[in-house]
Amino acid sequence: MDEKQHIAIFTTASLPWMTGTAVNPLFRASYLAKDGEKKVTLVIPWLSMKDQEYLYPNKITFNLPSEQEKYVREWLEERTGFKSSFNIRFYPGRNMASSPSFSFSILISTGEQKEFSRYKRSILATGDITEIIPDEEADIAVLEEPEHLTWYHHGKRWKAKFRFVIGVVHTNYLEYVRREKNGRLQAFFLKYINSWVVNIYCHKVIRLSAATQELPRSVICNVHGVNPKFLEIGMTKKDQQQLGNKVFPKDAYYIGKMVWSKGYKELLKLLRDHQKELKELEVDLFGSGEDSAQIQEAAKKLELVVRVHPGCDHADPLFHDYKVFLNPSTTDVVCTTTAEALATGKIVVCADHPSNDFFKQFPNCRTFEDGGGFVKATCKALTDEPAPLTDAQRHELSWEAATERFLRAAELDNVPARRLKKTPSKLFGSTSLNLSRNLEDASALVHFVGTGLLSSQPDEEQCKELGLDVRAKKHGFTFGKRGTSG
């Protein structure tokens, strides 16, 4: 009998889509499996060709899951420098209405789930994805974005299937919703829906920062690290600094998906309001997105030199010579690009906001509370020389340290012992007479019945590609042996 802990990491996106829930769970799986003491499986969405063409960049698509797995593993190994030993399995996903405000306004008002308008991108699972993991391996489940994975979940209850379920909250959904039409009302409903589903399905929740909403049984801990390539860039810059070279000849920049809610609105307003004080500043903006044209027009109206460029990999040599990273965004939970900029030795000017609390420990992080503070912090950053990272600071940004924090926060040592004889997991929990448990079971039943009206099933082509055997529409699917170990 295999005595290793089995950890299944479920996430809502996959490479080549360069989004946080594709990249960070991938690194988590790799580093959790690195010591060989745990059996780790990463469970990622498989999309139809139509959805791949819409979501994935540079016209990258895959005919088979094995092709995508090869792409994912090669991308990862190029950045970590070692061959990973975790498994990859796929679940059928669909590019659908994932904006929580859109989804739940539909859920509440019409009782039916509609196809994504394609204005907002996201992936929802189809079918019962708990079935991807066999019962004999159902020890620990990590739900990356537990709200997203459980809003429409219609199948076995996660807590009944797995001995321990940990949610990792990536996204400040409430902040995004508040910026939309009727945002305050929709955020009010969404706040309680999130708490409801997370309470039903998770034993413990890790919030990356206090920028996220309060959730049952949650702790705050940044369990993300940076791509090792950025730390290598930082080491090179440190060596150059020690030789007395001028290593950061360029001024300031910002990189992020080019939509107003990703910090561009705040940054352009600060630059517009303080053009006279910042007249010597030159800023380069890098990104692609739905609001690119509007952002370019707004930048042209400024008296400052603000250049707008297409999106680019943050590790590209193009960025190595910038001294200052400007990031006034308050919609992030923990901003990956801020961590990357710090890792490469730059000074970061960011908002004094809970999403940046983790970064305040680093000398090169400069925070501001208002426009005057932004001007002061930016001007000082442009004249200062960045402080080289110490070994301890480099470690704190690494995925090794992030994995250590995850293991402490998740408290996996307290997971109940595996049952000697595994019985098929049930849709719902125990027959315990404990009142709180019975109330939770009743709540799960209500959610199960409600999502029965909303959840969708994988189409036949997806099932064929994944080796899935679709039974009946209401009974989910069984899986074949797709997915391999590294």
C-alpha positions in Angstrom: 0.0 0.0 0.0 1.3 3.5 -0.9 1.7 5.4 2.3 2.6 8.7 0.7 0.1 11.5 1.0 -1.8 12.1 -2.2 -2.3 15.8 -3.0 -4.6 16.7 -5.9 -4.4 20.4 -7.0 -7.4 21.5 -9.0 -7.1 24.8 -10.8 -9.2 26.9 -13.2 -6.7 27.6 -16.0 -3.7 26.2 -17.8 -0.8 27.2 -19.9 -0.4 28.6 -22.5 -2.8 31.0 -21.0 -0.5 33.1 -18.9 -2.8 33.8 -16.0 -2.1 33.5 -12.2 -4.2 30.4 -11.8 -2.4 28.6 -14.6 1.2 29.5 -13.5 1.1 29.4 -9.7 -0.6 26.0 -9.2 1.9 24.6 -11.7 4.8 25.8 -9.6 3.1 24.6 -6.4 2.7 21.1 -7.8 6.3 21.0 -8.9 7.8 22.1 -5.6 5.4 20.0 -3.4 6.5 16.9 -5.4 10.2 17.9 -5.5 11.3 16.0 -2.3 9.5 12.8 -3.5 7.7 12.4 -0.1 4.2 13.2 -1.6 2.3 12.0 -4.6 1.0 15.1 -6.3 -1.5 15.4 -9.2 -2.2 18.7 -11.0 -5.8 18.7 -12.4 -6.2 21.3 -15.2 -9.0 22.1 -17.7 -9.1 20.7 -21.2 -10.9 23.0 -23.7 -12.5 22.5 -27.0 -10.6 23.8 -30.1 -13.0 26.8 -30.4 -12.3 27.8 -26.8 -8.5 27.2 -27.1 -8.4 29.5 -30.2 -10.1 32.2 -28.2 -8.2 32.0 -24.9 -4.7 30.8 -25.7 -2.2 33.4 -27.1 -0.2 33.4 -30.3 -2.5 30.9 -32.0 -1.2 28.0 -29.8 -3.7 25.1 -29.8 -3.6 21.4 -29.0 -5.3 18.4 -30.7 -4.7 16.1 -27.7 -4.3 16.5 -24.0 -0.9 14.8 -24.3 0.3 17.7 -26.5 -0.7 20.3 -24.0 0.9 18.3 -21.1 4.2 18.2 -23.1 4.0 22.0 -23.6 3.3 22.6 -19.9 6.1 20.3 -18.7 8.7 21.8 -21.1 7.7 25.4 -20.1 8.1 24.5 -16.4 11.4 22.6 -16.7 12.9 25.5 -18.7 12.2 27.8 -15.7 12.9 25.5 -12.7 15.9 23.7 -14.1 14.7 20.3 -12.8 12.4 17.5 -14.1 9.1 17.4 -12.1 7.6 14.2 -10.8 4.0 15.2 -10.4 1.1 13.8 -12.4 -1.1 15.8 -14.7 -4.8 15.0 -15.3 -7.4 17.0 -17.3 -11.0 17.8 -16.6 -13.4 19.0 -19.3 -13.8 22.8 -19.2 -15.7 25.4 -21.1 -15.0 29.1 -21.7 -18.1 30.5 -20.1 -19.7 33.4 -18.1 -17.2 33.5 -15.3 -17.6 37.1 -14.2 -19.1 36.4 -10.8 -21.4 39.4 -11.1 -22.6 38.2 -14.5 -22.9 34.5 -13.4 -24.8 35.1 -10.2 -27.1 37.8 -11.4 -28.1 35.3 -14.0 -28.4 32.6 -11.3 -30.5 34.7 -9.1 -32.7 36.4 -11.6 -33.3 33.9 -14.4 -32.3 30.5 -13.0 -30.4 29.5 -16.1 -26.7 29.6 -17.0 -25.9 31.1 -20.4 -23.0 30.9 -22.7 -20.1 33.3 -22.1 -20.5 36.6 -23.9 -16.7 36.4 -24.6 -16.2 39.9 -23.2 -14.9 38.4 -20.0 -12.6 35.3 -20.1 -12.8 32.4 -17.7 -13.2 28.6 -17.6 -15.8 26.6 -15.8 -15.7 22.9 -15.2 -18.3 20.7 -16.8 -19.4 17.5 -15.1 -18.3 16.2 -11.7 -14.5 16.9 -11.6 -14.0 15.1 -8.3 -14.3 11.9 -10.3 -10.9 12.7 -12.0 -9.2 11.4 -8.8 -9.9 7.8 -7.9 -11.3 7.2 -4.4 -8.2 5.3 -3.3 -6.1 8.5 -4.0 -8.6 11.0 -2.5 -6.5 12.2 0.5 -6.0 16.0 0.1 -7.5 18.3 -2.4 -6.2 21.8 -3.0 -8.8 24.0 -4.7 -7.1 27.0 -6.4 -9.8 29.6 -6.4 -12.3 27.5 -4.3 -15.2 29.9 -5.0 -14.7 29.6 -8.8 -14.5 25.8 -8.6 -17.6 25.4 -6.5 -20.1 28.0 -7.7 -21.6 25.5 -10.2 -20.1 22.3 -8.8 -22.7 19.5 -9.2 -21.4 16.2 -8.0 -19.8 14.5 -5.0 -19.3 16.8 -2.1 -15.6 17.7 -1.9 -15.4 17.1 1.9 -17.0 13.7 1.5 -14.7 12.7 -1.4 -11.4 13.9 0.2 -10.2 13.6 3.7 -9.0 17.2 3.7 -9.9 20.1 1.4 -7.8 23.3 1.3 -8.9 26.4 -0.6 -6.4 28.9 -1.9 -8.0 32.3 -2.7 -6.3 34.0 -5.6 -8.8 36.7 -6.7 -10.5 39.8 -5.2 -13.8 39.1 -6.9 -15.7 41.6 -4.8 -13.4 44.5 -5.9 -13.9 43.6 -9.6 -17.7 43.3 -9.2 -18.0 46.7 -7.4 -16.6 48.4 -10.5 -19.4 47.1 -12.7 -23.0 48.2 -13.1 -25.0 47.7 -9.9 -21.7 46.6 -8.4 -22.4 47.2 -4.8 -25.6 45.2 -4.8 -24.0 42.3 -6.8 -20.9 42.4 -4.5 -23.3 42.1 -1.5 -24.8 38.9 -2.9 -21.5 37.5 -4.1 -19.9 37.9 -0.7 -22.5 35.6 0.9 -22.5 33.1 -2.0 -18.7 32.8 -1.7 -18.8 32.3 2.0 -21.6 29.7 1.6 -19.9 27.5 -1.0 -16.5 27.7 0.6 -18.0 26.7 4.0 -19.7 23.7 2.4 -16.7 22.4 0.5 -13.4 23.4 2.3 -12.0 22.4 5.6 -9.5 25.2 5.6 -8.9 28.3 3.4 -5.6 30.2 2.7 -6.1 33.8 1.7 -3.0 35.2 -0.1 -3.6 38.6 1.5 -6.1 40.6 3.6 -7.4 42.1 0.3 -9.7 39.1 -0.1 -13.0 38.7 1.8 -13.3 37.0 5.1 -14.1 33.3 4.7 -14.9 30.5 7.2 -11.8 28.8 8.7 -9.4 31.0 6.8 -5.8 32.2 7.5 -3.8 34.9 5.6 -0.6 33.7 4.2 1.2 34.4 0.8 1.9 30.9 -0.5 3.2 32.1 -3.9 6.7 32.5 -5.0 8.3 33.9 -8.2 9.6 32.1 -11.3 13.2 31.2 -10.5 14.3 33.0 -13.7 13.5 36.4 -12.0 15.8 35.5 -9.1 18.6 34.7 -11.5 18.1 38.1 -13.2 18.3 39.7 -9.8 21.6 37.9 -9.0 23.1 39.1 -12.2 22.1 42.7 -11.4 23.6 42.3 -7.9 26.9 41.2 -9.3 27.0 44.1 -11.7 26.2 46.5 -8.9 29.1 45.2 -6.8 31.4 45.9 -9.8 30.2 49.6 -9.6 28.3 49.5 -12.9 25.2 51.5 -13.6 22.8 48.6 -14.1 19.4 50.4 -14.2 19.7 53.1 -16.9 15.9 53.3 -17.7 13.3 55.1 -15.6 9.9 53.6 -14.9 7.5 51.1 -16.3 4.3 49.1 -15.7 3.3 45.7 -17.0 -0.2 44.1 -16.8 -3.2 43.0 -18.7 -4.4 46.2 -20.5 -7.8 46.6 -18.9 -8.7 49.6 -16.8 -9.3 47.5 -13.6 -5.7 46.2 -13.6 -4.2 49.5 -12.3 -4.2 51.5 -15.5 -7.0 53.8 -14.4 -5.2 54.6 -11.1 -1.8 55.0 -12.8 -3.0 57.3 -15.6 -5.0 59.5 -13.1 -1.9 59.9 -10.9 0.2 60.8 -13.9 -2.4 63.3 -15.2 -2.9 65.0 -11.8 0.8 65.4 -11.1 2.3 66.1 -14.5 4.1 69.3 -13.3 5.8 67.6 -10.3 6.8 64.6 -12.5 7.7 66.4 -15.7 11.1 64.7 -16.0 9.5 61.2 -15.7 9.3 58.8 -18.6 7.0 55.8 -18.3 6.6 52.7 -20.5 3.4 50.7 -20.3 3.3 47.1 -21.5 0.2 45.0 -21.9 -2.5 43.7 -24.2 -6.2 43.6 -23.5 -9.7 44.7 -24.2 -9.0 48.3 -23.2 -5.7 48.8 -25.1 -7.1 51.4 -27.5 -8.7 53.5 -24.8 -5.6 53.4 -22.6 -3.4 54.5 -25.5 -5.7 57.4 -26.2 -5.6 58.5 -22.5 -1.8 58.2 -22.5 -1.5 60.5 -25.6 -3.4 63.3 -23.8 -0.7 63.5 -21.1 2.1 66.1 -21.3 4.5 63.5 -19.8 6.3 61.0 -22.0 4.2 57.8 -21.7 4.8 55.1 -24.2 2.4 52.2 -24.7 3.7 48.8 -25.9 2.2 45.4 -26.5 2.3 42.8 -23.8 5.6 40.9 -23.3 7.1 38.3 -21.0 8.2 40.1 -17.8 11.5 38.0 -17.9 12.4 39.4 -21.3 15.7 41.3 -21.4 13.7 44.3 -22.5 12.8 44.9 -18.8 16.1 44.3 -17.2 17.3 47.9 -17.3 14.3 49.6 -15.7 14.9 50.9 -12.2 11.4 51.5 -11.0 8.2 49.5 -11.3 5.0 51.6 -10.8 2.0 49.7 -9.6 -0.9 51.6 -8.0 -3.4 48.7 -8.6 -5.7 47.8 -5.7 -7.6 44.9 -7.4 -4.8 42.4 -6.9 -4.6 39.9 -4.0 -0.8 39.5 -4.2 0.5 41.0 -7.4 2.8 38.6 -9.3 4.5 41.3 -11.3 5.4 43.2 -8.1 7.1 40.1 -6.7 8.9 39.6 -10.0 10.1 43.2 -10.1 11.5 42.9 -6.5 13.2 39.7 -7.4 15.0 41.3 -10.3 16.4 44.0 -8.0 14.1 46.9 -8.9 12.4 49.5 -6.7 8.7 49.1 -6.6 6.3 52.0 -5.9 2.9 50.6 -4.9 -0.2 51.5 -3.0 -0.4 51.2 0.7 -3.0 48.4 0.5 -3.5 45.0 2.1 -2.5 43.3 -1.2 1.0 44.7 -0.7 1.5 43.9 2.9 3.8 40.9 2.1 6.1 43.2 0.1 6.6 45.8 2.8 9.4 43.7 4.3 11.7 44.4 1.3 13.7 47.7 1.4 13.0 48.3 -2.3 9.2 48.4 -1.8 8.0 52.0 -1.4 4.3 52.5 -0.6 2.1 55.6 -0.9 -1.3 56.6 0.4 -2.3 59.5 -1.9 -1.2 61.5 -4.9 1.4 63.5 -3.0 2.8 60.3 -1.6 3.0 58.8 -5.0 5.0 61.8 -6.3 7.4 61.7 -3.4 8.0 58.0 -3.6 8.5 58.0 -7.3 10.9 60.9 -7.3 12.9 59.3 -4.5 13.0 56.0 -6.3 14.3 57.6 -9.5 17.3 59.1 -7.6 18.0 56.2 -5.2 20.0 53.1 -6.1 18.1 49.9 -5.4 19.3 47.9 -2.5 20.7 44.5 -3.5 18.6 41.6 -2.2 20.1 39.6 0.7 20.1 35.8 0.6 17.3 35.7 3.1 15.2 38.1 1.1 15.8 36.1 -2.1 14.7 33.0 -0.3 11.5 34.7 0.9 10.5 35.4 -2.7 11.3 31.9 -3.9 9.0 28.9 -4.5 10.9 26.9 -1.9 9.9 29.4 0.8 6.4 29.6 -0.6 6.1 25.9 -0.3 7.3 26.0 3.3 4.6 28.6 4.1 1.9 26.5 2.3 2.7 23.4 4.3 2.7 25.4 7.6 -0.6 27.2 6.8 -2.3 24.1 5.4 -1.4 22.0 8.6 -1.2 18.8 6.6 0.2 17.0 9.6 -3.2 17.3 11.2 -5.0 15.6 8.4 -7.1 12.6 9.6 -5.4 9.2 9.1 -6.4 7.3 5.9 -9.2 4.8 6.4 -7.9 1.2 6.4 -10.7 0.2 4.1 -11.8 2.7 1.5 -15.5 2.7 0.7 -16.9 4.5 -2.3 -17.3 8.2 -1.5 -20.9 9.4 -1.2 -22.5 12.5 -2.6 -23.0 13.9 0.9 -21.5 13.6 4.3 -22.1 11.5 7.4 -25.1 10.4 9.4 -23.7 12.2 12.4 -26.2 13.6 14.8 -23.9 16.7 15.3 -26.1 19.7 14.6 -23.6 21.9 12.8 -22.6 18.9 10.6 -26.2 18.2 9.8 -26.8 21.9 8.9 -23.7 21.8 6.7 -25.0 18.7 5.0 -28.4 20.3 4.4 -26.7 23.3 3.0 -24.7 21.1 0.6 -27.9 19.4 -0.5 -29.5 22.7 -1.3 -26.5 23.7 -3.4 -26.5 20.3 -5.1 -30.2 20.7 -6.1 -29.7 24.3 -7.2 -26.7 23.6 -9.4 -28.5 20.6 -11.0 -30.5 23.3 -12.9 -27.4 25.2 -13.9 -24.4 22.9 -14.4 -23.4 21.7 -17.8 -21.9 18.4 -19.0 -18.9 17.9 -21.3 -19.6 17.5 -24.9 -18.9 14.2 -26.7 -15.8 15.4 -28.5 -14.2 16.5 -25.2 -15.1 13.2 -23.6 -13.5 11.3 -26.5 -10.3 13.4 -26.3 -10.1 12.8 -22.5 -11.1 9.1 -22.5 -14.1 9.9 -20.5 -17.2 7.7 -20.4 -20.3 9.8 -20.1 -23.1 8.0 -18.4 -26.2 10.1 -18.2 -26.5 13.8 -18.1 -27.2 14.0 -14.4 -24.7 11.4 -13.3 -21.4 12.9 -14.4 -18.7 10.7 -15.9 -16.0 8.2 -15.3 -12.5 8.6 -16.4 -9.8 6.6 -18.2 -6.1 6.7 -17.5 -5.2 10.0 -19.3 -2.4 12.0 -17.7 1.1 10.8 -16.9 3.7 11.3 -14.3 6.8 13.4 -14.9 
